[in-house]
Each structure stands twice: as structure tokens, then as C-alpha cells.
Amino acid sequence: MARGVRPLAALASLSILAWALSGDAAPLQPQYVQAGKPVPVDVELVLGVDISYSMDPDEQALQREGYIKALTSIEFMRALREGINGRIAVTYFEWAGTHERRVVVPWRIIEGPESADAFVSELAAAPYRRAARTSVAGAIEFGAALFETSGFRGLRRVIDISGDGANNQGPIVTVARDEALARGITINGLPVMVKRPSYATMDIDQLDIYYEDCVIGGPGAFVIPIRDRDKFIEATRTKLVLEIAGRVPEGRVIPASAQQPRVSCTLGERIWQERWGN
């Protein structure tokens, strides 16, 4: 797949420009500066994106394209303007093992087409990277820490974890999850399941169940699995719209994290131990 995603941001901004000119869009608000005071937003949203080696280059490109198109979609803009404040705060980071967590786009306000286009342009310009291991727990810990210096006060705080594997390095994933939940943070999941499970890449069956039982939690938490490459963009858009609107997918009842997991929450660590012995 071609890696040229810069034109993608331009095309996406054209789609929301028509919406902005339709007369339905709220006026763009100025950048908020309140000395010593957190800026009120509807949601503080942390997007954590897997760049481990199990994510092949095509999947990486599709993953980023999904966020670029979702953040500039008509559906996202409609959900945005329906909020109490009409704006959200978003940051985007990439993760793999415990030593590979990097903020790609720092905290930004999105309050309309112009600020959305600025965000995705910054994202589209970032180089692609890949790294070893899969520390979902590390990603949750890193994402939770980002709220402490966000400078915003959201009605909700949400970490959005997308990835294609189970935790195989760092803290136990349920420990990291529960610590985040205790701080009032909701964790949603976007498990990538487009490839058949392979021992070579340490994929697991029922990754969506693993995410439901071991990764997500908090008020209204949900999982939207991606099982088809053609559904990357649609699933990402749906997830973001639901997060902004504070809703969950219809017909989805996510088990409470306190219930007995249907899969082992240390499965990834066990697979790694069996294969590598450390």
C-alpha cells in the first residue's frame, strides 16, 4: 500500500469543508488561554496506537488512514458540535514494548473542521515506525499519565487502545487497567483481527474477548473489533463518534471487569515465555 497520506488529509478536509459551508456548522472558536485554569472540554481523548512488528506495514497505513478520515468525517463533526462545550482535547501516541511509547501529536483542541484538519495534517506528516514487543499495560500506564499534564478539564477522560496482540511485556494488564479505572479513566478497545492467528507473530484467538475481559473498563466502555481490512476506516470512525457522544454500540453488553474473564489475561506473557523463555 502506498504510504503517501499527506493528500489524504487534504481530501478529508474537502469533505468537511462542504459541511462547514452548509450553514449547520458552529463558528470556529478561538484557541483558549486561561492562565492557571484547565480548559473545559467535553472529552479528553488519548489515542494509543500499536506499532509492534506484528502490525504489518499495510495495517499500519490503514490504521493511521482510519484515524485521519475519522477525525475529519461529517459524522465526527456532528458528534462534536452536540457536546456541551463543542470541543474535545486529543493526543495521539504510538506504543509497542515497555520502552517504546512516543507522542506523535501532542494535546490539541478539536472544535471544528479547521482544527481537525490541523491535527490530521500533523499526524499525516509523522514518519512510520515499528518496534518490538507488545505492552498493552505499558500503553495504558503511559496514556493515563498524559492526562496529568493535558491542561484540560474533560467531562470524561478516555484512553483508546488499538492493537493486534495481547500484553507480553511489562506489568500485568489487569493491574494497569484497574489503576487507570480507579482514576476515573475509561478505556475503550479497537482490536485488529484482520489476519489469521499465527504462532510466529504471537497472535491469539478471540482477541476481542481478551480486550473485553482484560483491557477495557470504566463507564460505557466498549470494544469494536476490526476483522476486515475494508472495515478499518468505518470501525475507527464509529468508535470515535461513540466516544465523543458518550455512547456504546447498540446491542453490545460488555462484561464488568470484576467478572471472571473468559480468557486468560496473562495469555500473552505465557506464549512469550513458552517461545523465548524470558
C-alpha positions, -999 to 999 in steps of 0.1 A, spaced: 0 0 0 13 35 -8 25 54 22 16 89 9 -10 100 34 -5 138 31 -30 140 2 -54 121 24 -56 149 49 -63 174 21 -91 152 7 -106 147 41 -106 185 48 -125 189 15 -152 166 28 -158 186 59 -154 219 41 -188 212 24 -203 206 59 -187 238 73 -201 258 44 -236 243 47 -247 267 74 -250 239 100 -215 243 114 -209 263 146 -184 291 143 -149 280 150 -139 291 184 -105 307 192 -77 289 209 -84 290 246 -60 305 270 -69 306 307 -39 313 328 -37 288 357 -70 272 348 -77 240 329 -96 244 296 -131 228 297 -138 202 270 -163 175 265 -138 147 263 -100 143 269 -92 116 245 -59 97 244 -54 76 212 -28 48 217 -18 30 185 1 -2 183 33 -2 162 47 -36 172 62 -58 145 31 -79 143 14 -49 127 25 -52 91 31 -20 70 -2 -22 53 -20 -25 86 -1 5 100 -10 26 70 -47 15 72 -47 22 110 -34 58 105 -57 64 75 -86 53 97 -79 80 122 -72 107 96 -105 100 79 -125 95 111 -114 128 127 -124 147 96 -156 129 89 -191 145 88 -202 120 115 -174 131 138 -181 168 133 -218 163 141 -210 144 173 -185 172 182 -210 200 179 -236 182 200 -213 183 231 -219 208 259 -186 226 251 -185 218 214 -148 209 216 -126 180 227 -89 176 235 -70 148 217 -35 134 217 -21 105 197 8 83 207 23 51 194 34 22 215 50 -13 213 72 -26 242 77 -10 276 105 12 262 87 23 231 60 49 238 61 81 218 37 110 215 32 117 178 7 146 181 6 164 215 -26 176 231 -47 196 207 -82 211 208 -105 200 180 -135 222 178 -144 222 141 -131 214 106 -101 238 107 -87 224 140 -94 188 129 -76 193 96 -46 208 115 -45 177 138 -46 152 109 -21 171 89 3 168 118 -4 131 121 0 125 83 34 142 84 48 118 110 71 90 98 61 54 102 79 34 128 78 -2 141 92 -17 173 95 -49 193 71 -65 219 36 -56 229 30 -39 262 -7 -31 264 -3 -25 301 26 0 293 4 17 268 -24 21 294 0 35 320 16 59 295 -18 71 283 -31 76 319 -1 97 327 -8 120 297 -39 134 314 -19 148 343 -3 175 321 -30 179 295 -41 214 307 -78 204 300 -107 195 322 -129 170 304 -163 158 314 -149 124 305 -114 110 302 -109 82 277 -79 61 266 -85 44 232 -62 14 227 -59 -1 193 -37 -32 187 -34 -67 173 -20 -87 202 -21 -95 239 2 -80 265 35 -98 266 58 -73 284 56 -51 314 30 -51 342 0 -74 343 -25 -58 320 -54 -60 345 -33 -42 371 -26 -13 348 -63 -13 337 -76 -12 373 -52 16 383 -65 37 354 -101 29 362 -95 40 399 -85 74 385 -118 78 367 -105 70 333 -125 49 307 -106 25 284 -120 15 251 -105 -10 226 -101 -14 189 -86 -49 185 -72 -55 150 -81 -91 139 -77 -90 101 -51 -118 100 -55 -155 109 -38 -161 143 -2 -171 139 22 -186 164 50 -169 145 37 -134 153 22 -144 187 -14 -137 176 -42 -151 198 -77 -163 191 -105 -142 204 -85 -110 207 -118 -92 210 -128 -112 241 -93 -106 255 -98 -69 251 -133 -71 267 -122 -91 297 -87 -78 303 -81 -44 287 -112 -21 287 -132 -8 316 -150 22 331 -184 38 324 -197 30 290 -165 11 279 -167 -9 247 -148 -29 221 -151 -26 183 -131 -54 166 -118 -50 131 -120 -83 112 -118 -70 77 -92 -46 62 -120 -29 43 -136 -20 77 -107 -2 92 -119 33 84 -156 26 92 -148 9 126 -124 38 136 -150 64 127 -178 46 146 -156 42 177 -146 79 177 -181 91 172 -193 69 201 -165 82 223 -173 118 216 -211 112 221 -205 91 253 -225 62 239 -218 24 234 -225 3 203 -261 -10 200 -266 -45 213 -232 -46 230 -231 -55 267 -195 -55 279 -188 -77 310 -178 -58 341 -140 -61 347 -147 -77 381 -164 -108 365 -144 -139 358 -125 -135 325 -134 -158 297 -98 -159 285 -66 -158 305 -54 -122 310 -18 -134 311 -21 -154 279 4 -131 260 30 -134 287 27 -172 287 30 -175 250 61 -153 251 76 -174 279 70 -207 261 86 -193 229 115 -172 243 119 -182 279 122 -147 293 
